[in-house]
Amino acid sequence: MTTRLYLASLFLVAAQCLVVADLRAQSAFPGGWVGRWKGTLEWYQGVNKREPVQMELHVLPADSADHYSWRLIYGEGQKDNRPYLLKPFDKSKGHWLIDEKNSIVLDQFFIGGRFFGSFTVGGNTITNSYWLSGDSLVVEFYNIQEKPIAVTGGRDSTVPKVKSYGVRSYQRAVLRRQ
């Protein structure tokens, strides 16, 4: 009986250590995310599944303190190569910036172990999310119509107006450090 209890206790301690190590890696953003990540981006447009695309994310230290290259690559042979710069805006609030180096700067937020952002361009709102899961980095993009498809509620002062938006596409990649 004591051997079983000992093994069970040992298992629980090991499991706790793994959870703590995973949380530390996630909270060590962006330092714990440094590397060249690669995988396949699955893409759904409406009910149709589009052709998968190879995706890479390179997070590497840049020349300035707390600045990192944030390079997104889509397709074979760096077909669509987007060399951005990740830099802090207000680290105490988890507020970061992705500088596209063409006058476009996107606000991103590290909250609860995930890196989120949302921006609108060309009538579409793009919401993105990145997070570590075990030895993988998971990436999701949602493309949401900027203009509401319906406005409901608001019959009286006790019921607010609610706007609904069309979701045009969903993309997901599970990347592995190379």
N, C-alpha and C positions, 0 to 999 in steps of 0.2 A: 504494500500500500504506500509506503513512504517513497519508493522508487517512482511510482506513478505520480505522486504529488510533486516530487522533485522535478520530473520531466515536464509536467504541466506548468509548473512555475518557470522553468527554464524557457519553455516555449513562449509564455506570456511576456517575459522580459525581452526575448529576442524580437517578438512582434512589436513591442513598444519601441525598441531601438530603431527598427525599420521605419515605423511611422514618424518618429522624431527626425530621423535622417531625411526622409522624404519632405517633411514640412520645412526643415532647414534649407534644403536645396531649393524649394519653391520660394521661400521668403528671401533667399539670397539673389534677388532679381536686380540687375540682369546678370551679375557675375556667375551665378549658378547655371545660367542658360547659355554660356559661351560655348561655341562649337559650330560645326557645319552639320546641319540637319538635312535629311533627305528622305523623301517618300513619294507617295502618289496622292494627288488631289482628286477626290471624287466630286462630281459636279451634277447637281440636279436642277433642272429648269422646269418649273411646274411639275407635272407628273412624269416628265421625260428625263432619263439619265443620259448625260452627255458623255463624250469620250473622256476617260481619265487622262490627267496630265501629270507629268513628273514635276515635283515641286522641291525646292531647296530654300532653306533659310539659314543664312550665315550671320551669327551674332559674334562679333570679334571686337576686342578692345581697339579703340581709335587713339589718335595722338593726344587728345585732351583727357584730363581726369574725368571719370564718370561718363564719358562719351563712348559709344559703341557703333560699329558699322552694323546696319540692319539691312542685309541684302536679300531680297526676294528674287528667286529665279524660277521661271516657269518654262517647261518644255525641255527637249533634249538639246545638249550643246549650248546652254545658256541663251536659248532663243529669245527669251524675254527677261532681261537682266535689269533689276531695279535697285541700284546702289543708294540706299537711304542712310541717314545718320540718326541714331537714337541718343537723345540727350535729356538730362533731368530738367524739369521746370520747377517742381516743388516736391522733393523726395519725401518730405514729412507727410504729404497727402497722397503719395503714390502717383503723382502727376508727372508724366513724361511727354516728350515730343518726338515725333518721327518727322524729320526734316527731309523732304524729297529733293532738296537742293535745286529747286526750280521756282521758288517763291511759295510753294505749297508746304505747309507745316500742319501736321495732324496731331491733335491732343489724344493721349492714351492714358489709361489709369490702371495701376497695379492694385487690385483689390481682391482679398481672399485667395491669394495664390494664383490669380488669373490676370492676364494683361488684356484690357478691353479698350475699344475705341469705336466711335461712330462718326460718320461724316456724310454729307450730302453732295452729290455731284451729278449734273445732267438729269435731274428729276428722280434720282435713285439715292436712297439712304443705305449706306454700307455699314453694317455692324460687324466688328471682328472680335475674336476672342482667341487667346493663346494660353495654354497651360501645360505644365509638366504632369505626366501620368506615368509613374514608374520610370522606365528608361526611354520614354517617348515624349515628344512635344506634339500636342494636339492643336490643330488650327481649325477654326470655323469662321466662315464668312456668310452673312445673310444679306441679300439684296432686297430691299423693301421699297415699294413705290412711295415717293415723297408725298403725293397727293392722296388724301383719304378716298377709299372706295365707298365708304358709308359713314354717315353721322347719325347716331341714334341717341335716344334719351332726351333730356332737356325739356320734358313736358311741363315741368313746374320747377320751382326753386329747390325742391328736395331731391331732384334727380339731375345729375350733371349730364352735359353733352359728352358723348364718347365717340371718338373717331377711330375707325378701323382702317388698316392699311394692307394692301396686297403684298404678299411675299412672292417675289419673282423667282429667286433662286437661292440655293443652299450649297455651300462648298465645305468639304471636310477633308483634312489630311492628317495622317498620323506619321510624324517624321521621326527618324532615328538618327542619333548622333553618329557621324561617320568617323 
